[in-house]
Structure formats: structure tokens, C-alpha cells
Amino acid sequence: MPVNVAAIRLVIRALRYRHKLDRLEIARMIHVLHSGDTCIDIGAHKGAYTYWMARRVGHTGRVFAFEPQQRLAGPLARTFASMHWSQVRVIEKAVSSASAANVPMFVRQVSTHGASLIRNQGPDAETVPVTVTSIDDFAAGNAVSRVDFIKIDAEGLELSILEGAHQTLDKFRPTVLAEIETRHHERAGHADAADPIEDVLKMLAPMGYACEFPYNGQWRPVEDFDVATHQNYGHGEYVNNFLFTARN
């Protein structure tokens, strides 16, 4: 039997994220998920989170992995197919507040990291057209009957994504893990650059969501978060992920 090199690379990457890069985040995700659950991975990239989602929900569950970069989505879909993990569906689309076609996305020619709908990636960047959907539109059009976990890594588009998932959040009450970084908004020239985390809180708190962030090996309430301390890039432990859990 030939060696499945792509699957081996995926497993190695997934292990690196679970045991080094995002230990608390993936541990919590695995803890809250169960067999048969449905997950949405927005910004799947090379599939580290998708892998752990798929393992946890099993073949009776579903994982919708959104990755707008063609150079990533195709290989990722083929890798999961080669593993016979039918619970994973890779969707070559970006996610935002509304569905649209031919939306420009900034991508770096020398790296797959940092692809963004809202901020240029520098002198080596190029613009490519992508299809965009909202989570609410996708759920309505694909007979999605439950959503238990949503992970968002979209380079500053998290608030728009959540606005386009309002019905899904209200109906299914999924746990949400979102990357939120002030520097993404500053580079995009947003007027709300001072506190994008507060903007997300203003949306989710009235819906009954509590927020935590991982720091120094433990989960801490968002009230302890200080952008000058926890998002001072290159100084101390940098916080970029926030967990939102429905309380009711």
C-alpha cells in the first residue's frame, strides 16, 4: 500500500497545533464536541483544526471547512477524501456578512498565510476573486440542522462573519472560537481599530455568550484582558484567540 504523504503531513501539522501552538484552544474544542456534532471551520487553511473536529465528531458528524484559497482548498479536500473521512466537506469560499461573487481577496504570492478580504498583504500581494457566503445563507441552503462549534480565523473579518451568522447563533447556540487581533484592524485602517474585541462582545453578550481567553496555561475571563498587555506583538505571551460560550 502506498504511503499517504499528504495525510501524514496533515497529522503532523494537527499534532503541532494541539500540543504546541494552540494547546488550550484545541483541548477545549475536543472537550465540548461529541460524536455526531456539526462544526464549521472558517479559514481552514491547511486543516489543523479541521482534523481534530473531524476526529471528534466521527463519521456520524459533519465538518464544513471553508477555505477560499484555491491552492489550499483542493489539496485539503483530496487529503480528507484519501483518508475516507466523509464527514469533512471542504468549501472553496470565503465567509462574511452576506453572499457575493467575485469579491477581491488579497493573497501573498510567497505564502498562504494571511489571506484577507480587508487588508493588503504588502508588496508581494496579488488580488484574486473569490466567492463569499454567509453562514446563515449556507446553513439555509444546505439543510444544516445543527451547529455545535464554529472556529473563525479570517484576518479581521470576524465581526462581519458573526453578523452573517446571527440566525445560526440564535437557533443553535454553538460555541465560538474566534481569532481577534487589533493589529489586523489597524492595518486595514478601520475606524474601530481601538477595540475590535469589544465590538464582538457587544454583539454576542446580549445573546447570552460569555467570553474567555487563554493565557499562561489557563482560561481567563475577558474582563482580565488588556490589549496593551496581551496583544503587544513580540512582547510576552500574545493572545489572539477568544472563546465564546452560550450560557443559556
C-alpha positions in Angstrom: 0.0 0.0 0.0 1.5 3.4 -1.0 2.3 5.9 1.8 -0.2 8.7 2.1 2.2 11.6 2.3 -0.5 14.3 2.4 -2.3 12.6 5.3 0.9 12.2 7.2 1.7 15.9 6.7 -1.8 16.8 7.9 -1.4 14.7 11.1 1.9 16.2 11.9 0.5 19.7 11.5 -2.5 18.9 13.6 -0.3 17.5 16.4 1.8 20.6 16.3 -1.2 22.8 16.8 -2.7 20.6 19.6 0.5 20.1 21.6 2.4 23.4 20.9 0.7 26.3 19.2 -3.0 26.1 20.3 -3.0 23.7 23.2 -5.8 25.2 25.3 -8.0 26.0 22.3 -7.9 22.6 20.8 -8.2 20.8 24.2 -11.4 22.8 24.9 -12.8 22.2 21.5 -12.3 18.5 21.8 -13.9 18.6 25.3 -17.1 20.3 24.2 -17.6 18.3 21.0 -19.2 14.9 20.8 -19.8 12.2 18.2 -22.4 13.3 15.7 -21.9 17.0 16.2 -21.6 19.6 13.4 -18.6 22.0 13.2 -17.8 25.0 10.9 -14.1 25.8 10.4 -13.8 29.3 8.8 -10.3 29.8 7.5 -9.4 26.2 7.5 -6.0 26.8 5.8 -4.1 23.5 5.9 -6.6 21.7 8.1 -5.2 21.5 11.6 -8.4 22.4 13.3 -10.5 20.6 10.7 -8.6 17.4 11.5 -9.4 17.5 15.3 -13.0 18.4 14.6 -13.4 15.5 12.2 -11.8 13.0 14.6 -14.1 14.1 17.5 -17.4 14.2 15.6 -16.7 11.0 13.8 -18.4 9.7 10.7 -21.8 10.5 12.1 -20.9 14.1 12.4 -20.3 16.9 9.9 -17.4 19.4 9.4 -17.8 22.2 7.0 -14.3 23.6 6.3 -14.3 27.0 4.5 -11.0 27.9 2.7 -11.2 30.4 -0.1 -7.6 29.9 -1.4 -7.8 27.5 -4.4 -4.2 26.4 -3.8 -5.3 25.1 -0.4 -8.9 24.0 -0.7 -8.3 21.5 -3.5 -5.4 19.6 -1.8 -7.2 19.7 1.6 -10.3 18.1 0.1 -8.3 15.4 -1.6 -6.4 14.7 1.5 -9.5 14.1 3.6 -11.0 12.0 0.7 -7.9 9.9 0.7 -8.4 9.2 4.4 -12.0 8.3 3.7 -13.2 10.9 6.2 -16.6 11.5 4.6 -17.7 13.8 7.4 -15.5 16.6 6.1 -16.7 18.9 3.3 -14.2 21.5 2.1 -15.9 24.6 0.6 -13.8 26.9 -1.6 -15.4 30.1 -0.4 -14.8 33.0 2.0 -17.3 33.8 4.7 -18.6 37.3 5.6 -21.9 39.0 6.4 -23.5 38.5 3.0 -23.1 36.2 0.0 -21.4 37.6 -3.1 -19.4 36.6 -6.2 -16.1 37.9 -7.5 -15.1 39.6 -4.2 -11.4 40.6 -4.3 -9.1 38.9 -1.8 -5.6 39.9 -1.0 -3.1 36.9 -1.0 0.6 36.7 -0.7 2.4 35.1 -3.6 5.1 33.6 -1.4 2.9 32.4 1.4 -0.6 31.0 2.1 -0.8 32.8 5.4 -2.7 36.0 6.0 -5.1 35.9 3.0 -7.7 38.7 3.6 -10.7 40.4 2.2 -10.0 43.6 4.0 -6.3 44.3 4.2 -3.4 44.4 1.7 -0.6 42.0 2.4 2.3 44.1 1.2 4.3 44.5 -2.0 4.2 40.8 -2.8 0.4 40.6 -2.6 -1.9 40.0 -5.5 -5.7 40.3 -5.7 -7.8 37.2 -6.7 -11.6 37.0 -7.0 -13.4 34.7 -4.6 -16.9 33.6 -3.8 -18.3 34.7 -0.4 -21.1 33.2 1.6 -22.7 34.0 5.0 -23.1 31.2 7.5 -26.9 31.8 7.6 -27.1 31.6 3.8 -25.0 28.4 3.8 -27.0 26.8 6.6 -30.3 27.6 4.9 -29.2 26.3 1.6 -27.5 23.1 2.8 -30.1 21.6 5.2 -27.8 22.3 8.2 -29.9 21.1 11.2 -27.4 21.8 13.9 -24.2 23.7 14.6 -22.2 22.9 17.7 -18.9 24.7 17.2 -17.6 27.5 15.0 -13.9 28.4 14.6 -13.0 31.7 12.9 -9.6 32.7 11.6 -10.3 35.3 9.0 -7.7 38.1 9.4 -10.0 40.8 10.9 -13.3 39.8 9.3 -14.7 38.1 12.4 -17.4 40.7 13.2 -18.8 40.6 9.7 -18.8 36.8 9.8 -20.7 36.7 13.1 -23.2 39.3 11.7 -23.9 36.9 8.9 -24.3 34.0 11.3 -26.9 35.7 13.6 -29.7 33.3 12.9 -27.4 30.3 13.3 -26.1 31.6 16.6 -29.6 32.4 17.9 -31.0 29.0 16.8 -28.2 26.5 17.6 -26.1 28.3 20.3 -22.8 27.0 19.1 -19.5 27.5 21.0 -17.4 30.0 19.0 -13.6 30.2 18.9 -12.6 33.4 17.1 -9.2 35.0 16.3 -9.5 38.7 17.1 -6.4 40.9 16.7 -6.3 44.6 17.0 -3.3 44.8 14.6 -5.5 43.3 11.7 -7.9 46.2 12.1 -5.2 48.8 12.4 -3.5 47.7 9.2 -6.9 47.8 7.4 -7.4 51.4 8.5 -10.7 50.6 10.4 -12.2 53.3 12.5 -12.9 50.7 15.2 -9.3 49.7 15.4 -9.0 50.6 19.0 -11.1 47.7 20.3 -12.4 45.1 17.8 -12.8 42.6 20.7 -15.3 45.0 22.4 -17.3 45.1 19.1 -17.7 41.3 19.1 -18.6 41.3 22.8 -21.3 44.0 22.2 -22.8 41.6 19.6 -22.5 38.3 21.5 -23.0 39.3 25.1 -26.7 40.3 24.7 -27.2 36.9 23.1 -26.1 35.2 26.3 -22.5 34.5 25.4 -19.6 34.6 27.9 -16.0 35.1 26.8 -12.7 33.7 27.9 -9.1 33.9 26.5 -6.1 31.6 27.0 -3.2 33.0 28.9 -0.3 31.4 30.9 -1.7 28.0 30.5 -5.2 28.7 31.7 -8.5 30.2 30.6 -9.2 33.7 32.0 -12.4 35.8 31.8 -12.4 38.5 29.2 -12.7 41.1 31.9 -8.9 40.4 32.6 -8.0 41.1 29.0 -5.8 44.2 28.3 -4.9 44.9 24.7 -1.7 46.7 25.7 -0.5 43.7 27.7 -1.9 40.8 25.8 -1.6 42.0 22.2 1.7 43.7 22.3 3.2 41.7 19.4 6.7 40.5 20.2 6.5 41.3 23.9 5.3 38.5 26.3 2.7 35.9 25.5 0.5 37.1 22.7 -3.3 36.5 22.8 -5.2 36.1 19.6 -8.0 33.6 20.3 -11.2 34.2 22.2 -13.8 31.6 23.2 -17.5 32.4 23.4 -19.8 30.0 25.2 -23.6 30.3 25.3 -24.7 30.4 28.9 -28.4 29.7 28.2 
